[in-house]
């Protein structure tokens, strides 16, 4: 397992090595602070995770910006958050990534087994091990976005049941992805947070 390592300067001119592991509320840019931390812990079966570099957010933003400025209908993004439980391996990881989606991707209702559509965002869907959330961003950071909004796709993937006892793991997955998506929308200064609510809306789409 490759571990991210970083350093920060202290007031005495010394360098402090980044911690190898952090708690749930500290991992992934603090996205899971509060009640959501317990939800993540129940899903992952852990409360300590490999430290994640703050540079992950910069890489995501840079990838989305480059993709948008390319003018292509879709573009690859990057991983915002990787949850690697302490003592776990590659098979135990969960991840949240963001990319740019093509217009025709919304409305494609083909879902894998166990999948369900929801009303949140332009489109949202979830299975017991994954979730996807589509939303649009109009921001002063992206010239021309009032005419051509940035189309952002957030995706979550996690291991199969890690002891999580929620009645519907699909809703749990979408709740976790919503928190990361809202965080990114605010970082990008999307108008109206990209149409995402402050609290997740988990209404199935009829």
PyMOL commands that set and color helices and strands:
alter all, ss='L'
color gray80, all
select helices_A, chain A and resi 28-30+35-44+55-70+90-92+103-105+169-187+191-195
alter helices_A, ss='H'
color red, helices_A
select strands_A, chain A and resi 7-9+15-17+21-23+48-50+75-83+94-100+116-118+123-127+130-137+150-157
alter strands_A, ss='S'
color yellow, strands_A
deselect
rebuild
show_as cartoon
